[in-house]
Amino acid sequence: MASVARSIDRVVGTLSHLLHVRGAQLNTVADLGPYLGAPLQVLFPEPVVPRDVMRRRARLPLSGERVTETLRWHSQHVCLCPHYRVRHDGEYARNGTVIARWIHPRSGPRRRAIVYVHGWLEPGPWIEEATLLPRLYDALGVDVLHVQLPFHGGRNPSSALFHGEFFWTADLVRSFEAVRQSAMDARTLVAWLRSQGYTEVGVTGISLGGSITMLLACLEPTPDYVIPIVAHLQLAEAVEEAPILWRMKTDLERFGIDRTRRREIFQQLGLQDLAPVLAPQKQLWIEARDDGYITAPLVEQQWHAWGEPPIVWIPGGHMTFPLSLGRIVDAMRDFHGRLPGAFAGGASGAARRAG
């Protein structure tokens, strides 16, 4: 099973050559000054509750007892690089509007919610809204919100060949700004939910979305809990080793940014060294034992550094995690069911697991 899972991850990485037919157009390494070594509060300033959230009911409800609304508001993200700001406000202006899908009972929102952050290259919310999210809605007894990342879905610029093309590339200023904006938009949604009367708001995400989820655990105010799935924050290692990131690595080499310099850049950015503000018992990590992109040794390295929060290891690799969807939902339900004790100062929170 392990060799099959890793082989599938490699094959998907190879097939991604069919998507990434063009490389990054700009080498922005010379513009990285505002990011490298910057304080956390500069890279990730605290959002305020948005006052311009527009709600629109979806035409077709998911079922007779729950409905979906689309939320839109202006992103509070502010670029650090003045050169990039021209592109951000021009060619990439669609990213200025945040889009989220809100699933709640027809009778009205409840008091607990979970924000879901999707993975890289996803064109829209439909797959999760037909599979994972309804199961979380029922199993956890929470309202579910699905926030779109920059350069994906309705936020993808017309100049992109595919969804997510511009998010994670050798255009490092654009990539770092996409990460910053993702964190800002998700945190803004959490703040808005609290202003709407939700007393518990958690965040979960898969792959890239899981990395953004982990980032939120390091920024105050934190969500009440986080559940990253097949994710870590060791982004430098992912660029070097993950087959699906071949284009980013190749283009950086083309720009003259060798392995040593790449590591220096990511080290100075500092995401891999962030420490969580959120207590370990308010985290649940779900990782794939044979992941070809988010490798187990790197996960374990960060897991130890983060105080060994509860962790569930599923069989298979990065691209085969849907085969363990039932186990993932069960683990999230069990963890969530024990959260009141953790919030009240319980000694252990959810039990640690190994698989």
N, C-alpha and C positions, 0 to 999 in steps of 0.2 A: 504493500500500500504506500509506503514511504517513497519508493522509487517512482511509482506511478504518479503520485501527487507532485513530486518535484519535476517530473517530466512534463506534466500538464502545465505547470508554471513556466517552464522553459519554452514550451511550444507557444503559449500565449505571448511570451516576450518576443519570440520570433515573428509571430503573426502581426505584432504591433508595428513591424516595419511597413506593413501595408497602409497604416494610418500616418505614421510620421514620415511622409515623403518629402518634407522640406524642413530644413533646420532653422534654428533661431537666427533672426536677421541682424540683431544688434548684440554686440559685446558690451555689456554695461558694468563690467567689473570696476572700471575707473570711477563709477558713480556710487560705489558701495559704502563710502565713508560714513553717511548718516546712520548706517545699520550696524556696522561692525563695532562691537564693544559698547553699544548704546545701552543705557539703563532700561530695565524692564518697563518702567512707566512711560518711557519714550516710545519704545517699540510697540507696546500694547496699552495705550491709555484707557482709562475706565470709561465706558459708555454712559450716557444718560438715557432715561426712559424716553423713547420716541413719542412724539405727539401727533405724528402724521400717518399713523398706521391706517391703511384703508382695507376694509374687509369686503369680500365678495363671495357669496354663496355659490358653490359649484352647482352646475345644472343637474348632475346626477349624483345622488347620495350613495355612499358605500352600501348602506342597507337602510331598512326602514327606521332603525333606532339611532343611527349616527349619520352625521353629515360632514362634509368637507368644505372649509372656507379657504380661499386664497387671500393671503396677507401681502401687502406691499407697503414699503416705506423707504425713505431716503437713507442710504447708507451713511453712517457717521465717520466712515473711514477717511483719513486725511493722509495723503502721500508725504513721505519724508523727502524724496528726491525731487527737486524742482524740474529737472529735465523730464522725468517720467510723468509728472503731473500733467504735462501737455497731452501725452497719449491717453492718460487715464480719463481726462475730461473730454477728450476728442474721440478718437477711434474706439476707445473702450467705455464710452459713456453709459452703455447698457448696464454696466456693473454698478452704476450709481443707484439703481433701484434694487432693493433686496426683495426676494420672493420666498414665501414659505406657505406650506399647505398645513392646515389646522384641522385635525380630526377630533370631533367631540360629540357628545350626545345631542340628539335633536332637541332635547329639553333644555340644553345649555351646558356650558363648560362645568367641569368638576373642580376639585381643589388640588389635584395632583396631575402633573404633566411631565412628559419626556420629550426632549428635542433630539431629533435624529439628523446627523450630518453624513451625507452620502460619500461615496468614494470617487476617485479620479476617473474621468472619461465617461461619466454617466450622462446620458442625454436628457433625462427627465425623471420625474418621481414615480412613474407608473409601475415599474417592476416591484419596488418596495411596497407601494400602496396596494398591490395585489397579493403580496406574500408576507413579508416580515411585519409591516406596521400594523395591520389588523390583528395579528397574533399578539403583538405587544399590547395593543389596546385592550384586548380581552384578558390576557394572562396577568398583566400587571394592574389592571383596573385604572389606567391613566389615560388622559388625553394625549394625543401624539401630534408633534409638529415636525415637519420635514422641511428644512431650510436648504435652499439652493446655494451652492458655492459660486464664487466668481468664475466667469468664463464657462459656465455650464447652464444647460437648460435655457430658460428665457433670458439669461444674462450673457449668453454667448454672442460675441460680436459677429457681424455678417462676414467679416474678413477671415474668420477661422474656418479651417477645413472640416473640423469635427469638434464636438463638445470637449472642453478641457485642453484643447491644443495649446493654449497660451498660459495655462496655469503653472506647469512645472517644466521649465526648459532652461537652456543655458543663458537665456536673458535673465540674469540673476536678480536684477532689481525688480523686474516684473514678477518673478516667482516669489521673492520675499514679500512684495507688496500684496500678492494674492493670499499668502499665508496670513499676513497682518489683517487684511480685510475679512478673511474668513472668520478669524477669531473675533473681530469687532462685531460682525453681523450676528454671529451666534450669541455672543454675550448681550447684545442689544435685545435680541429676542427673549433671552432669559429675564432681563430686566423688565421688559414689557409684560411678560407673563406674571411676574410678581405684582406688578401694578394692577393687574386684572383680578387679583385676589387668590392666585394660586399659592398655596402654602408649602408645596414641595415641587421643585423643578430639577430634574436630572438631565444629563446629556449623554448620548451614546452615538457611536459612529463606526463605520467600517473602513479599514484601510486608511486612505488619506483622511477621511472623516474621523477615524479613530485617533489619528495623530492630532487633529484639531481638538478632539475631545480631551486628550491628555494635556494639551496646552492649557485648556480652560481650568484644569485642576491646579495650575500653577499661578493663576491670576485671580486677585481679589476684586470684587466678591465672587466666590466660587459658586458653582451649582451645588445642590444638596448632595449629589452623587454623580459619578461618571462611570461609564461602562465602555471602554475602548475595545474594539474587536479587530483582531489581526492587525495590530498597529504597534509602533514605537516612535520615539522621537530621534532615533539615530539616523538622521537624514543623510549625513555624509556617507555612512556605510551603505545606505540604500542606493545612493547614486553610483557608488563603485561596484556594487555586487548584484543589484536587482536587474535581471534581463530586460524588464519592461522599461527601464530608464536608460536604455542604450543610447537613445538619441541625445539626451541631455549630456551624457558623458562624452559622446563623440564630438558634439559641438563645442564643449568646453576645451577639449583637446585641440580642436581646430582653431580656437581663439588663443591658444598658447597657454591655457590654464592647466598645468599638469596635476598629477595626483597630490603632490605635496602642497601645492598652492590651493587646491580644492579643499583639502583638509584644514588648512589655515583659515580659509574663508568661513567654513561652517563652524570651526571652533570659536572664531571671534563672534559669529552670530549668536552662539551660545544656547541654542535650543536643546541640544543633547545633554546639557548640564543643568537644566532647570530642575528645581526642587518643588515638589507639590506642596501647596498650601492645604489642600484637602487631605484629611486623615486617611490612612490606609484602609480602615474599615468602611470607608464611604466610597471605595473604588472596587470594581470587579473587572479584572482583565480576562478576556477570552482570546486565546491565541491558538494558532495551528502548529502542531508539533513538527510538521514537515514542510513548512512554508518556505518557498524558494525566494521570496522577496523580503519578508520580515522574518529573518532566521531566528530560530529558537535561542542560540547562544546570545545574540544581541538583546532579545527580549529579556532573558534571564539576567543579563548584566544590568539593564535598567530596572528590572523588577526588584533586584537586591538594593539598588541605590534608592528606590522609592519606598523602602520599608516593608517589602514583601506583602503587598496587598493580596486579598483573595484572588486566586487565578484558576481558570479552567483551561485545560489543554484539550482541544478537539483533534481528532485524527485528520490526516489529509494536509493539503497545502492551501496556498492563498486563494487560488481560483476554485477550489473544491469545497470551500467552507459552506456553501448552500446545502450540501449533503448532510451537514450537522445542524441544520436550522432548528430542528426540534430540540436538540440538546442545548443549543444556545438560548432558546426561549425559556426552557425549563430552568437553566442556570440563572437567567435574569429574574425570573419569577421568584425563585427561592431566595436570591440575594435581596431583592426588593421587599419581600415579605418580612425580612429580618431588620430592615432599616430603622423602624421606630426605636428599637432597643439601642442601636448605634447612636441615633440622634440624642437619646436620653443619657448617653454616656456609658453605654454597654461596653464590656471589656474587650469583646472580640469582633463584633459585627458578624459578617458572613464567614463561614468556615472556609479555610483554604482547601483547594482541591488540586489534585494531580490526575492526569489522565495518560 
